[in-house]
């Protein structure tokens, strides 16, 4: 019973009791005494007394007494079972006594039914399953017919009769073509491995002849079309060799920027050629065999020019510590002591040249007569 209901009952009972007491005393011989009191005082006094009464318990007891009386006086129809004879905790109804109807959410110790419509139909000659059958294991004693695709997500044991029959049937049906396909698959697998991972072997042979021995190319490999090699410690070439279309070696000659060297060493730079060759016995020639000036120098300075007419032109010459040069007139500049200047325009009575005595002091030497 809730607090709201109990409160309402208490208020109603207080009003009813107070009203009854007032009416009783009005009809009794104490009417004179009651007349001296107001009805409100009586009612208030009665309500205060009722505060000490457990009305809730009184209502429960009254309700229980009323229900027991009704049940005890209730007469059951003929052939029915009295309530007192029924033990709820021992009720058991046999399945043979249940016929017809649909039991929703049927459940027993080994069966749970959550289907919303018929999914399993059991007949004398067939068991029909309307949806997917899921089983941990299945044993088929006789034949298994599959009217669709057979999908095996696990593996088929290689020692099973099923697996062996499939393999033997494939081999028998393919015959000679099976050997070719099998052999080709092996070749393709090897080629794929070589392409993706290479071969890790010490010796590799082709046609019974070694191609690779340990980490070296076999000596019997005489031809190749290598496009790129790494760092070479030793290189021996028998015959002609051309490196990057720039260096040619062959027939006892070396050519730079030419594959047809005319001498032991021929160096071409556009239209200019410099050669090194044998001039005659015990004599070597370094220069150019063409109409070309050959310049010798250092630090990109032209020190000596070898002219086409066979002359050598030296603009600056030092012998020991003395310098030699030429001029058409007497020098008038400071120079090192011992510097010799030859007269480039000699005449009769003119000096052959001048020699520096230090600073800007020059002395004539020789005389043209």
Short mmCIF file of the C-alpha atoms (twelve columns), coordinates in Angstrom:
data_MODEL
# 
_entry.id   MODEL 
# 
loop_
_atom_site.group_PDB 
_atom_site.id 
_atom_site.type_symbol 
_atom_site.label_atom_id 
_atom_site.label_alt_id 
_atom_site.label_comp_id 
_atom_site.label_asym_id 
_atom_site.label_seq_id 
_atom_site.Cartn_x 
_atom_site.Cartn_y 
_atom_site.Cartn_z 
_atom_site.pdbx_PDB_model_num 
ATOM 1   C CA . UNK A 1   0.000   0.000   0.000   1 
ATOM 2   C CA . UNK A 2   1.462   3.368   -1.004  1 
ATOM 3   C CA . UNK A 3   1.827   6.388   1.270   1 
ATOM 4   C CA . UNK A 4   -0.805  8.381   -0.706  1 
ATOM 5   C CA . UNK A 5   -3.447  5.623   -0.403  1 
ATOM 6   C CA . UNK A 6   -2.697  5.110   3.285   1 
ATOM 7   C CA . UNK A 7   -3.006  8.840   3.969   1 
ATOM 8   C CA . UNK A 8   -6.365  9.012   2.179   1 
ATOM 9   C CA . UNK A 9   -7.686  5.992   4.154   1 
ATOM 10  C CA . UNK A 10  -6.563  7.489   7.448   1 
ATOM 11  C CA . UNK A 11  -8.331  10.781  6.712   1 
ATOM 12  C CA . UNK A 12  -11.530 9.021   5.673   1 
ATOM 13  C CA . UNK A 13  -11.497 6.741   8.741   1 
ATOM 14  C CA . UNK A 14  -10.906 9.693   11.075  1 
ATOM 15  C CA . UNK A 15  -13.861 11.564  9.618   1 
ATOM 16  C CA . UNK A 16  -16.143 8.505   9.734   1 
ATOM 17  C CA . UNK A 17  -15.236 7.582   13.341  1 
ATOM 18  C CA . UNK A 18  -15.547 11.152  14.565  1 
ATOM 19  C CA . UNK A 19  -18.934 11.512  12.893  1 
ATOM 20  C CA . UNK A 20  -20.205 8.257   14.396  1 
ATOM 21  C CA . UNK A 21  -19.087 9.202   17.933  1 
ATOM 22  C CA . UNK A 22  -20.731 12.582  17.701  1 
ATOM 23  C CA . UNK A 23  -23.979 11.053  16.503  1 
ATOM 24  C CA . UNK A 24  -23.853 8.474   19.290  1 
ATOM 25  C CA . UNK A 25  -23.389 10.995  22.042  1 
ATOM 26  C CA . UNK A 26  -26.166 13.174  20.655  1 
ATOM 27  C CA . UNK A 27  -28.653 10.325  21.121  1 
ATOM 28  C CA . UNK A 28  -27.294 9.201   24.494  1 
ATOM 29  C CA . UNK A 29  -28.018 10.425  27.970  1 
ATOM 30  C CA . UNK A 30  -24.832 12.461  27.897  1 
ATOM 31  C CA . UNK A 31  -26.385 14.866  25.449  1 
ATOM 32  C CA . UNK A 32  -26.336 17.580  28.116  1 
ATOM 33  C CA . UNK A 33  -22.588 17.276  28.614  1 
ATOM 34  C CA . UNK A 34  -21.889 17.165  24.887  1 
ATOM 35  C CA . UNK A 35  -23.950 20.253  24.443  1 
ATOM 36  C CA . UNK A 36  -21.376 22.123  26.472  1 
ATOM 37  C CA . UNK A 37  -18.648 21.170  23.973  1 
ATOM 38  C CA . UNK A 38  -18.519 22.063  20.412  1 
ATOM 39  C CA . UNK A 39  -18.517 19.415  17.765  1 
ATOM 40  C CA . UNK A 40  -15.114 20.602  16.566  1 
ATOM 41  C CA . UNK A 41  -13.456 19.875  19.907  1 
ATOM 42  C CA . UNK A 42  -14.806 16.335  19.918  1 
ATOM 43  C CA . UNK A 43  -13.692 15.745  16.402  1 
ATOM 44  C CA . UNK A 44  -10.172 17.096  17.132  1 
ATOM 45  C CA . UNK A 45  -9.861  14.945  20.254  1 
ATOM 46  C CA . UNK A 46  -10.864 11.803  18.367  1 
ATOM 47  C CA . UNK A 47  -8.428  12.506  15.539  1 
ATOM 48  C CA . UNK A 48  -5.571  12.923  18.009  1 
ATOM 49  C CA . UNK A 49  -6.419  9.532   19.526  1 
ATOM 50  C CA . UNK A 50  -6.454  7.942   16.099  1 
ATOM 51  C CA . UNK A 51  -2.874  9.020   15.489  1 
ATOM 52  C CA . UNK A 52  -1.742  6.230   17.823  1 
ATOM 53  C CA . UNK A 53  -3.700  3.557   15.926  1 
ATOM 54  C CA . UNK A 54  -1.892  1.481   13.117  1 
ATOM 55  C CA . UNK A 55  -4.588  1.806   10.457  1 
ATOM 56  C CA . UNK A 56  -2.491  0.113   7.809   1 
ATOM 57  C CA . UNK A 57  -2.169  -3.057  9.860   1 
ATOM 58  C CA . UNK A 58  -5.879  -2.940  10.696  1 
ATOM 59  C CA . UNK A 59  -6.793  -2.732  6.994   1 
ATOM 60  C CA . UNK A 60  -4.485  -5.636  6.069   1 
ATOM 61  C CA . UNK A 61  -5.913  -7.825  8.837   1 
ATOM 62  C CA . UNK A 62  -9.451  -6.996  7.858   1 
ATOM 63  C CA . UNK A 63  -8.760  -7.719  4.170   1 
ATOM 64  C CA . UNK A 64  -7.058  -11.062 4.948   1 
ATOM 65  C CA . UNK A 65  -9.936  -12.130 7.215   1 
ATOM 66  C CA . UNK A 66  -12.483 -11.249 4.554   1 
ATOM 67  C CA . UNK A 67  -10.654 -13.181 1.775   1 
ATOM 68  C CA . UNK A 68  -10.144 -16.286 3.939   1 
ATOM 69  C CA . UNK A 69  -13.786 -16.325 4.776   1 
ATOM 70  C CA . UNK A 70  -14.776 -16.142 1.140   1 
ATOM 71  C CA . UNK A 71  -12.402 -18.934 0.113   1 
ATOM 72  C CA . UNK A 72  -13.468 -21.235 2.945   1 
ATOM 73  C CA . UNK A 73  -17.109 -20.760 2.065   1 
ATOM 74  C CA . UNK A 74  -16.461 -21.224 -1.716  1 
ATOM 75  C CA . UNK A 75  -17.998 -24.400 -3.093  1 
ATOM 76  C CA . UNK A 76  -16.143 -26.129 -6.012  1 
ATOM 77  C CA . UNK A 77  -18.119 -27.735 -8.842  1 
ATOM 78  C CA . UNK A 78  -18.526 -31.481 -8.845  1 
ATOM 79  C CA . UNK A 79  -15.407 -33.270 -10.227 1 
ATOM 80  C CA . UNK A 80  -13.094 -30.257 -9.769  1 
ATOM 81  C CA . UNK A 81  -9.928  -30.156 -7.654  1 
ATOM 82  C CA . UNK A 82  -10.093 -28.104 -4.450  1 
ATOM 83  C CA . UNK A 83  -7.475  -25.354 -4.055  1 
ATOM 84  C CA . UNK A 84  -6.186  -26.950 -0.890  1 
ATOM 85  C CA . UNK A 85  -5.247  -30.106 -2.842  1 
ATOM 86  C CA . UNK A 86  -3.053  -28.273 -5.386  1 
ATOM 87  C CA . UNK A 87  0.719   -28.082 -4.617  1 
ATOM 88  C CA . UNK A 88  2.171   -25.517 -6.986  1 
ATOM 89  C CA . UNK A 89  5.772   -26.589 -6.486  1 
ATOM 90  C CA . UNK A 90  5.009   -30.189 -7.511  1 
ATOM 91  C CA . UNK A 91  2.837   -29.614 -10.619 1 
ATOM 92  C CA . UNK A 92  3.939   -31.792 -13.612 1 
ATOM 93  C CA . UNK A 93  1.995   -32.058 -16.887 1 
ATOM 94  C CA . UNK A 94  2.923   -34.871 -19.289 1 
ATOM 95  C CA . UNK A 95  3.673   -33.936 -22.957 1 
ATOM 96  C CA . UNK A 96  1.210   -36.637 -24.023 1 
ATOM 97  C CA . UNK A 97  -1.571  -34.561 -22.476 1 
ATOM 98  C CA . UNK A 98  -0.736  -31.482 -24.668 1 
ATOM 99  C CA . UNK A 99  -2.260  -31.526 -28.154 1 
ATOM 100 C CA . UNK A 100 -2.599  -28.867 -30.847 1 
ATOM 101 C CA . UNK A 101 -1.734  -25.218 -30.647 1 
ATOM 102 C CA . UNK A 102 1.577   -23.422 -31.033 1 
ATOM 103 C CA . UNK A 103 4.076   -23.063 -28.194 1 
ATOM 104 C CA . UNK A 104 6.107   -19.889 -28.707 1 
ATOM 105 C CA . UNK A 105 9.661   -19.697 -27.386 1 
ATOM 106 C CA . UNK A 106 9.642   -23.414 -26.625 1 
ATOM 107 C CA . UNK A 107 12.620  -24.408 -24.474 1 
ATOM 108 C CA . UNK A 108 13.780  -27.608 -22.835 1 
ATOM 109 C CA . UNK A 109 17.078  -28.904 -21.527 1 
ATOM 110 C CA . UNK A 110 18.392  -29.744 -25.027 1 
ATOM 111 C CA . UNK A 111 16.239  -27.507 -27.267 1 
ATOM 112 C CA . UNK A 112 15.734  -23.736 -27.585 1 
ATOM 113 C CA . UNK A 113 13.254  -22.375 -30.147 1 
ATOM 114 C CA . UNK A 114 13.594  -18.700 -31.145 1 
ATOM 115 C CA . UNK A 115 12.096  -18.937 -34.659 1 
ATOM 116 C CA . UNK A 116 9.235   -16.654 -35.626 1 
ATOM 117 C CA . UNK A 117 7.837   -19.086 -38.214 1 
ATOM 118 C CA . UNK A 118 8.308   -22.735 -39.267 1 
ATOM 119 C CA . UNK A 119 11.975  -23.546 -40.004 1 
ATOM 120 C CA . UNK A 120 12.110  -27.324 -39.356 1 
ATOM 121 C CA . UNK A 121 9.686   -29.888 -40.730 1 
ATOM 122 C CA . UNK A 122 10.058  -33.550 -39.693 1 
ATOM 123 C CA . UNK A 123 8.393   -36.227 -41.842 1 
ATOM 124 C CA . UNK A 124 8.728   -39.998 -42.152 1 
ATOM 125 C CA . UNK A 125 11.011  -39.851 -45.214 1 
ATOM 126 C CA . UNK A 126 12.482  -36.336 -45.004 1 
ATOM 127 C CA . UNK A 127 13.639  -33.663 -42.616 1 
ATOM 128 C CA . UNK A 128 13.293  -30.227 -44.220 1 
ATOM 129 C CA . UNK A 129 15.381  -27.302 -42.980 1 
ATOM 130 C CA . UNK A 130 14.197  -23.981 -44.391 1 
ATOM 131 C CA . UNK A 131 17.414  -22.037 -43.694 1 
ATOM 132 C CA . UNK A 132 21.150  -22.517 -43.140 1 
ATOM 133 C CA . UNK A 133 22.218  -25.560 -41.142 1 
ATOM 134 C CA . UNK A 134 25.039  -24.842 -38.692 1 
ATOM 135 C CA . UNK A 135 26.675  -27.805 -36.959 1 
ATOM 136 C CA . UNK A 136 29.943  -28.360 -35.175 1 
ATOM 137 C CA . UNK A 137 30.355  -31.751 -36.827 1 
ATOM 138 C CA . UNK A 138 28.281  -33.733 -39.314 1 
ATOM 139 C CA . UNK A 139 28.545  -37.417 -40.171 1 
ATOM 140 C CA . UNK A 140 26.918  -38.662 -43.384 1 
ATOM 141 C CA . UNK A 141 26.541  -42.438 -43.319 1 
ATOM 142 C CA . UNK A 142 25.634  -42.852 -46.982 1 
ATOM 143 C CA . UNK A 143 25.388  -40.407 -49.896 1 
ATOM 144 C CA . UNK A 144 25.705  -36.613 -49.885 1 
ATOM 145 C CA . UNK A 145 24.093  -34.713 -52.744 1 
ATOM 146 C CA . UNK A 146 24.874  -30.989 -53.186 1 
ATOM 147 C CA . UNK A 147 22.527  -29.091 -55.482 1 
ATOM 148 C CA . UNK A 148 24.791  -26.026 -55.622 1 
ATOM 149 C CA . UNK A 149 28.386  -25.004 -55.002 1 
ATOM 150 C CA . UNK A 150 30.532  -26.939 -52.555 1 
ATOM 151 C CA . UNK A 151 32.652  -24.504 -50.553 1 
ATOM 152 C CA . UNK A 152 35.280  -25.955 -48.205 1 
ATOM 153 C CA . UNK A 153 36.822  -23.258 -46.003 1 
ATOM 154 C CA . UNK A 154 39.103  -25.658 -44.196 1 
ATOM 155 C CA . UNK A 155 41.504  -28.236 -45.586 1 
ATOM 156 C CA . UNK A 156 40.980  -31.701 -47.005 1 
ATOM 157 C CA . UNK A 157 43.385  -34.238 -45.435 1 
ATOM 158 C CA . UNK A 158 45.816  -35.497 -48.066 1 
ATOM 159 C CA . UNK A 159 45.533  -39.048 -46.741 1 
ATOM 160 C CA . UNK A 160 41.747  -39.148 -47.146 1 
ATOM 161 C CA . UNK A 161 40.124  -41.247 -49.885 1 
ATOM 162 C CA . UNK A 162 38.318  -38.151 -51.198 1 
ATOM 163 C CA . UNK A 163 41.578  -36.254 -51.749 1 
ATOM 164 C CA . UNK A 164 43.321  -39.217 -53.353 1 
ATOM 165 C CA . UNK A 165 40.399  -39.851 -55.716 1 
ATOM 166 C CA . UNK A 166 40.467  -36.226 -56.886 1 
ATOM 167 C CA . UNK A 167 44.222  -36.282 -57.526 1 
ATOM 168 C CA . UNK A 168 44.110  -39.623 -59.333 1 
ATOM 169 C CA . UNK A 169 41.152  -38.497 -61.399 1 
ATOM 170 C CA . UNK A 170 42.908  -35.271 -62.463 1 
ATOM 171 C CA . UNK A 171 46.094  -37.128 -63.411 1 
ATOM 172 C CA . UNK A 172 44.195  -39.779 -65.319 1 
ATOM 173 C CA . UNK A 173 42.102  -37.249 -67.213 1 
ATOM 174 C CA . UNK A 174 45.019  -34.994 -68.162 1 
ATOM 175 C CA . UNK A 175 47.349  -37.829 -69.087 1 
ATOM 176 C CA . UNK A 176 50.482  -36.614 -70.884 1 
ATOM 177 C CA . UNK A 177 49.365  -33.003 -70.712 1 
ATOM 178 C CA . UNK A 178 49.530  -33.202 -66.903 1 
ATOM 179 C CA . UNK A 179 53.269  -33.823 -66.996 1 
ATOM 180 C CA . UNK A 180 53.767  -30.860 -69.326 1 
ATOM 181 C CA . UNK A 181 51.620  -28.582 -67.171 1 
ATOM 182 C CA . UNK A 182 53.314  -29.779 -63.992 1 
ATOM 183 C CA . UNK A 183 56.774  -29.335 -65.465 1 
ATOM 184 C CA . UNK A 184 55.886  -25.884 -66.807 1 
ATOM 185 C CA . UNK A 185 54.531  -24.829 -63.418 1 
ATOM 186 C CA . UNK A 186 57.847  -25.789 -61.834 1 
ATOM 187 C CA . UNK A 187 59.748  -23.829 -64.466 1 
ATOM 188 C CA . UNK A 188 57.478  -20.820 -63.982 1 
ATOM 189 C CA . UNK A 189 57.970  -21.031 -60.233 1 
ATOM 190 C CA . UNK A 190 61.748  -21.139 -60.597 1 
ATOM 191 C CA . UNK A 191 61.726  -18.230 -63.021 1 
ATOM 192 C CA . UNK A 192 59.522  -16.217 -60.659 1 
ATOM 193 C CA . UNK A 193 61.890  -16.953 -57.763 1 
ATOM 194 C CA . UNK A 194 64.902  -15.977 -59.832 1 
ATOM 195 C CA . UNK A 195 63.196  -12.759 -60.908 1 
ATOM 196 C CA . UNK A 196 61.977  -11.735 -57.473 1 
ATOM 197 C CA . UNK A 197 64.572  -13.207 -55.101 1 
ATOM 198 C CA . UNK A 198 67.441  -14.597 -57.154 1 
ATOM 199 C CA . UNK A 199 69.180  -17.904 -56.572 1 
ATOM 200 C CA . UNK A 200 71.379  -18.591 -53.576 1 
ATOM 201 C CA . UNK A 201 73.727  -21.267 -54.949 1 
ATOM 202 C CA . UNK A 202 77.506  -21.709 -55.030 1 
ATOM 203 C CA . UNK A 203 77.638  -23.250 -58.500 1 
ATOM 204 C CA . UNK A 204 75.312  -22.600 -61.431 1 
ATOM 205 C CA . UNK A 205 75.605  -24.657 -64.597 1 
ATOM 206 C CA . UNK A 206 74.006  -24.448 -68.032 1 
ATOM 207 C CA . UNK A 207 74.307  -27.361 -70.454 1 
ATOM 208 C CA . UNK A 208 76.682  -29.145 -68.096 1 
ATOM 209 C CA . UNK A 209 79.096  -26.176 -68.052 1 
ATOM 210 C CA . UNK A 210 79.665  -23.912 -65.101 1 
ATOM 211 C CA . UNK A 211 78.418  -20.354 -65.380 1 
ATOM 212 C CA . UNK A 212 79.066  -19.241 -61.818 1 
ATOM 213 C CA . UNK A 213 81.558  -20.803 -59.437 1 
ATOM 214 C CA . UNK A 214 81.380  -19.439 -55.898 1 
ATOM 215 C CA . UNK A 215 81.470  -15.659 -56.458 1 
ATOM 216 C CA . UNK A 216 83.165  -15.663 -59.874 1 
ATOM 217 C CA . UNK A 217 82.028  -16.006 -63.467 1 
ATOM 218 C CA . UNK A 218 83.376  -19.241 -64.886 1 
ATOM 219 C CA . UNK A 219 86.412  -19.073 -67.211 1 
ATOM 220 C CA . UNK A 220 84.506  -20.724 -70.025 1 
ATOM 221 C CA . UNK A 221 82.239  -17.666 -70.331 1 
ATOM 222 C CA . UNK A 222 83.786  -15.904 -73.334 1 
ATOM 223 C CA . UNK A 223 80.937  -13.674 -74.473 1 
ATOM 224 C CA . UNK A 224 78.780  -11.126 -72.708 1 
ATOM 225 C CA . UNK A 225 76.790  -7.969  -73.259 1 
ATOM 226 C CA . UNK A 226 77.246  -6.340  -69.857 1 
ATOM 227 C CA . UNK A 227 75.760  -2.876  -69.637 1 
ATOM 228 C CA . UNK A 228 77.103  -1.899  -66.256 1 
ATOM 229 C CA . UNK A 229 79.687  -3.210  -63.778 1 
ATOM 230 C CA . UNK A 230 80.828  -2.026  -60.397 1 
ATOM 231 C CA . UNK A 231 84.313  -1.163  -59.192 1 
ATOM 232 C CA . UNK A 232 86.926  -3.313  -60.950 1 
ATOM 233 C CA . UNK A 233 90.197  -4.147  -59.218 1 
ATOM 234 C CA . UNK A 234 91.732  -5.781  -62.282 1 
ATOM 235 C CA . UNK A 235 90.716  -5.708  -65.923 1 
ATOM 236 C CA . UNK A 236 92.377  -7.622  -68.724 1 
ATOM 237 C CA . UNK A 237 91.200  -7.178  -72.282 1 
ATOM 238 C CA . UNK A 238 92.449  -9.270  -75.162 1 
ATOM 239 C CA . UNK A 239 91.516  -7.475  -78.355 1 
ATOM 240 C CA . UNK A 240 89.935  -4.138  -78.991 1 
ATOM 241 C CA . UNK A 241 88.244  -2.112  -76.240 1 
ATOM 242 C CA . UNK A 242 86.110  1.020   -76.450 1 
ATOM 243 C CA . UNK A 243 85.195  2.923   -73.295 1 
ATOM 244 C CA . UNK A 244 82.338  5.410   -73.434 1 
ATOM 245 C CA . UNK A 245 83.036  6.206   -77.095 1 
ATOM 246 C CA . UNK A 246 86.086  8.194   -75.927 1 
ATOM 247 C CA . UNK A 247 88.953  5.802   -75.207 1 
ATOM 248 C CA . UNK A 248 89.893  3.234   -77.795 1 
ATOM 249 C CA . UNK A 249 92.544  0.548   -77.307 1 
ATOM 250 C CA . UNK A 250 93.455  -1.904  -80.006 1 
ATOM 251 C CA . UNK A 251 96.123  -3.047  -82.425 1 
ATOM 252 C CA . UNK A 252 98.929  -1.599  -80.310 1 
ATOM 253 C CA . UNK A 253 97.498  1.906   -80.383 1 
ATOM 254 C CA . UNK A 254 95.505  4.167   -78.134 1 
ATOM 255 C CA . UNK A 255 93.056  6.725   -79.382 1 
ATOM 256 C CA . UNK A 256 91.315  9.440   -77.405 1 
ATOM 257 C CA . UNK A 257 88.180  10.722  -79.122 1 
ATOM 258 C CA . UNK A 258 89.012  8.539   -82.109 1 
ATOM 259 C CA . UNK A 259 88.666  4.861   -82.980 1 
ATOM 260 C CA . UNK A 260 91.301  5.134   -85.712 1 
ATOM 261 C CA . UNK A 261 94.486  6.349   -84.004 1 
ATOM 262 C CA . UNK A 262 97.274  7.094   -86.549 1 
ATOM 263 C CA . UNK A 263 100.107 6.798   -84.027 1 
ATOM 264 C CA . UNK A 264 100.928 4.998   -80.811 1 
ATOM 265 C CA . UNK A 265 98.929  7.691   -79.002 1 
ATOM 266 C CA . UNK A 266 96.559  10.007  -80.795 1 
ATOM 267 C CA . UNK A 267 94.674  12.664  -78.888 1 
ATOM 268 C CA . UNK A 268 91.997  14.612  -80.707 1 
ATOM 269 C CA . UNK A 269 90.272  17.754  -79.438 1 
ATOM 270 C CA . UNK A 270 87.919  18.837  -82.180 1 
ATOM 271 C CA . UNK A 271 90.192  19.705  -85.189 1 
ATOM 272 C CA . UNK A 272 93.492  19.545  -83.259 1 
ATOM 273 C CA . UNK A 273 95.583  16.369  -82.878 1 
ATOM 274 C CA . UNK A 274 98.559  15.723  -80.619 1 
ATOM 275 C CA . UNK A 275 100.513 12.497  -80.978 1 
ATOM 276 C CA . UNK A 276 103.272 10.531  -79.328 1 
ATOM 277 C CA . UNK A 277 105.161 8.180   -81.586 1 
ATOM 278 C CA . UNK A 278 108.554 6.772   -82.538 1 
ATOM 279 C CA . UNK A 279 110.400 9.183   -84.882 1 
ATOM 280 C CA . UNK A 280 113.297 6.893   -85.581 1 
ATOM 281 C CA . UNK A 281 115.422 4.434   -83.699 1 
ATOM 282 C CA . UNK A 282 115.933 5.635   -80.145 1 
ATOM 283 C CA . UNK A 283 114.050 8.839   -80.995 1 
ATOM 284 C CA . UNK A 284 110.561 9.782   -79.871 1 
ATOM 285 C CA . UNK A 285 108.281 12.462  -81.248 1 
ATOM 286 C CA . UNK A 286 105.813 14.451  -79.217 1 
ATOM 287 C CA . UNK A 287 103.789 17.060  -81.018 1 
ATOM 288 C CA . UNK A 288 101.481 17.281  -83.992 1 
ATOM 289 C CA . UNK A 289 101.799 15.766  -87.455 1 
ATOM 290 C CA . UNK A 290 99.291  18.243  -88.825 1 
ATOM 291 C CA . UNK A 291 99.347  22.006  -89.616 1 
ATOM 292 C CA . UNK A 292 99.017  22.923  -85.962 1 
ATOM 293 C CA . UNK A 293 100.920 25.151  -83.519 1 
ATOM 294 C CA . UNK A 294 101.891 23.240  -80.414 1 
ATOM 295 C CA . UNK A 295 102.128 25.304  -77.254 1 
ATOM 296 C CA . UNK A 296 103.953 24.315  -74.098 1 
ATOM 297 C CA . UNK A 297 103.093 26.092  -70.869 1 
ATOM 298 C CA . UNK A 298 102.134 25.958  -67.216 1 
ATOM 299 C CA . UNK A 299 99.381  27.595  -65.180 1 
ATOM 300 C CA . UNK A 300 97.598  28.166  -68.488 1 
ATOM 301 C CA . UNK A 301 100.532 30.403  -69.563 1 
ATOM 302 C CA . UNK A 302 102.045 29.930  -73.056 1 
ATOM 303 C CA . UNK A 303 105.784 29.552  -72.425 1 
ATOM 304 C CA . UNK A 304 106.997 27.905  -75.640 1 
ATOM 305 C CA . UNK A 305 105.323 27.808  -79.047 1 
ATOM 306 C CA . UNK A 306 106.320 25.144  -81.540 1 
ATOM 307 C CA . UNK A 307 105.523 26.697  -84.905 1 
ATOM 308 C CA . UNK A 308 104.601 24.959  -88.155 1 
ATOM 309 C CA . UNK A 309 107.982 25.986  -89.709 1 
ATOM 310 C CA . UNK A 310 109.888 24.107  -87.000 1 
ATOM 311 C CA . UNK A 311 110.880 27.121  -84.928 1 
ATOM 312 C CA . UNK A 312 110.332 27.435  -81.225 1 
ATOM 313 C CA . UNK A 313 109.125 30.837  -79.999 1 
ATOM 314 C CA . UNK A 314 109.995 31.807  -76.405 1 
ATOM 315 C CA . UNK A 315 108.826 35.216  -75.248 1 
ATOM 316 C CA . UNK A 316 110.201 34.806  -71.747 1 
ATOM 317 C CA . UNK A 317 113.396 32.853  -71.042 1 
ATOM 318 C CA . UNK A 318 115.301 32.265  -67.820 1 
ATOM 319 C CA . UNK A 319 118.658 30.463  -67.695 1 
ATOM 320 C CA . UNK A 320 119.731 29.885  -64.149 1 
ATOM 321 C CA . UNK A 321 118.896 33.113  -62.351 1 
ATOM 322 C CA . UNK A 322 119.273 35.341  -65.428 1 
ATOM 323 C CA . UNK A 323 116.329 36.396  -67.558 1 
ATOM 324 C CA . UNK A 324 116.508 36.941  -71.323 1 
ATOM 325 C CA . UNK A 325 114.174 38.996  -73.486 1 
ATOM 326 C CA . UNK A 326 114.296 41.422  -76.490 1 
ATOM 327 C CA . UNK A 327 113.386 45.059  -77.184 1 
ATOM 328 C CA . UNK A 328 113.922 47.537  -80.100 1 
ATOM 329 C CA . UNK A 329 115.380 50.250  -77.823 1 
ATOM 330 C CA . UNK A 330 117.312 50.629  -74.579 1 
ATOM 331 C CA . UNK A 331 115.154 49.556  -71.619 1 
ATOM 332 C CA . UNK A 332 114.076 52.317  -69.233 1 
ATOM 333 C CA . UNK A 333 112.579 50.246  -66.401 1 
ATOM 334 C CA . UNK A 334 113.803 48.669  -63.213 1 
ATOM 335 C CA . UNK A 335 114.876 45.051  -63.567 1 
ATOM 336 C CA . UNK A 336 116.809 42.364  -61.797 1 
ATOM 337 C CA . UNK A 337 120.580 42.529  -62.007 1 
ATOM 338 C CA . UNK A 338 121.841 40.323  -64.873 1 
ATOM 339 C CA . UNK A 339 118.659 40.666  -66.935 1 
ATOM 340 C CA . UNK A 340 119.726 40.563  -70.621 1 
ATOM 341 C CA . UNK A 341 117.698 42.362  -73.297 1 
ATOM 342 C CA . UNK A 342 118.686 41.696  -76.918 1 
ATOM 343 C CA . UNK A 343 118.273 44.451  -79.536 1 
ATOM 344 C CA . UNK A 344 115.403 43.367  -81.809 1 
ATOM 345 C CA . UNK A 345 116.292 46.095  -84.411 1 
ATOM 346 C CA . UNK A 346 120.103 46.128  -84.656 1 
ATOM 347 C CA . UNK A 347 121.942 48.545  -87.040 1 
ATOM 348 C CA . UNK A 348 125.588 49.333  -87.742 1 
ATOM 349 C CA . UNK A 349 127.137 51.037  -84.788 1 
ATOM 350 C CA . UNK A 350 124.231 49.954  -82.591 1 
ATOM 351 C CA . UNK A 351 124.690 47.633  -79.566 1 
ATOM 352 C CA . UNK A 352 123.770 43.962  -79.736 1 
ATOM 353 C CA . UNK A 353 121.884 44.370  -76.485 1 
ATOM 354 C CA . UNK A 354 121.778 45.647  -72.920 1 
ATOM 355 C CA . UNK A 355 122.368 44.099  -69.497 1 
ATOM 356 C CA . UNK A 356 120.888 45.372  -66.237 1 
ATOM 357 C CA . UNK A 357 123.363 46.426  -63.526 1 
ATOM 358 C CA . UNK A 358 120.557 46.748  -61.003 1 
ATOM 359 C CA . UNK A 359 117.524 48.994  -60.826 1 
ATOM 360 C CA . UNK A 360 117.275 51.155  -63.956 1 
ATOM 361 C CA . UNK A 361 120.959 51.034  -64.805 1 
ATOM 362 C CA . UNK A 362 121.645 49.376  -68.197 1 
ATOM 363 C CA . UNK A 363 124.973 48.760  -69.944 1 
ATOM 364 C CA . UNK A 364 125.436 48.129  -73.668 1 
ATOM 365 C CA . UNK A 365 127.269 45.043  -74.812 1 
ATOM 366 C CA . UNK A 366 128.560 44.165  -78.293 1 
ATOM 367 C CA . UNK A 367 128.513 46.464  -81.296 1 
ATOM 368 C CA . UNK A 368 127.356 45.925  -84.813 1 
ATOM 369 C CA . UNK A 369 130.277 46.695  -87.301 1 
# 
